[in-house]
Amino acid sequence: MQLNLEKETALVETVLFLESEPMSVDAIANVSQLAKDVVEKCVDALKEKYAGENSGIELAMITGGWTLVPKKEFWDALKERYGNKNEGRLSRSAMEVLSIIAYKQPITRAEIEALRGVSPDDMIRLLTKRQLVKEIGKKDAPGRPTLFGTTKEFLKFFHLNSIAELPQLDDTENERFELAR
């Protein structure tokens, strides 16, 4: 498919608009039938296009793929109406358990309970059902308790490319997440 860079960029933009999941450069190249290096140039052109003040969207890398998302400055005003519709709001308890898992993973049920002071079982079931957390192994300890961690869906839900992008905890918050030894 022989196009000029403006049309190729428009094609990549259209692919990203139509896809509901973040896409790697390879996946975009496959769908658009463009060479990988051309797709990379198109992605750079789109990032520059959306960086301007006259755009309400931006091109973001989420879970290792590119996707079109609202600019952060507009999202607070829009998320009530346009948030992920099949994911209802999470309760305060669910957010607390999810935060503990996100910051302390891999972590066991007992360790979460030690931090919260109440059983996390219902919240873990809910978060697992919503595919925000999953079992990631067994702890090398008596009884081999299950270890929990976050998922790719968690990253998508919070618009993160990796767990390293979580906000840093201040000293007070960090103390709250420390297990008693």
ZIVENBEL-V404348 format. One record per helix or strand of 2 or more residues. SS is the DSSP state (@ for helix, = for strand). FROM is the first residue (numbers start at 1). TO is the last residue. Records with the same first field share a line. If there is no record, write none. Layout:
SS: FROM-TO, FROM-TO
This chain:
@: 5-18, 25-32, 36-51, 72-82, 92-104, 109-116, 121-129, 152-157, 163-165, 171-176
=: 57-62, 65-70, 107-108, 133-138, 146-150
